Amino acid sequence: MNGLQFHDKAAEAIFKIMQQAGEPLETKEVEARVATIVKDVSRSKMIYRLQNLRADGKIRGKFVGPGKGVWIWWIEFGEKQK
């Protein structure tokens, strides 16, 4: 997929979902979509992979809202992917 390297199938599925979404998604939305592609992915592993992809610069993420709040995730399409 575009010559990008991923940690596992879950990370690859997350990236593909983010590309296809075309808009920011909340963690729970990403989780629901990943579950349709990759079976038996725990919420902890999925969040870990989201954070890895963010640290690698492949996706963006931001914590929003007061208190517990939520994370939103997106891809900057104008940027060169790492």
Stockholm file with secondary structure:
# STOCKHOLM 1.0

chainA/1-82         MNGLQFHDKAAEAIFKIMQQAGEPLETKEVEARVATIVKDVSRSKMIYRLQNLRADGKIRGKFVGPGKGVWIWWIEFGEKQK
#=GR chainA/1-82 SS CTTCCCSSHHHHHHHHHHHHHCSCEEHHHHHHHHHHHSSSCCHHHHHHHHHHHHHTTSSEEEEESSTTCEEEEECCTTSCCC
#=GC SS_cons        CTTCCCSSHHHHHHHHHHHHHCSCEEHHHHHHHHHHHSSSCCHHHHHHHHHHHHHTTSSEEEEESSTTCEEEEECCTTSCCC
//
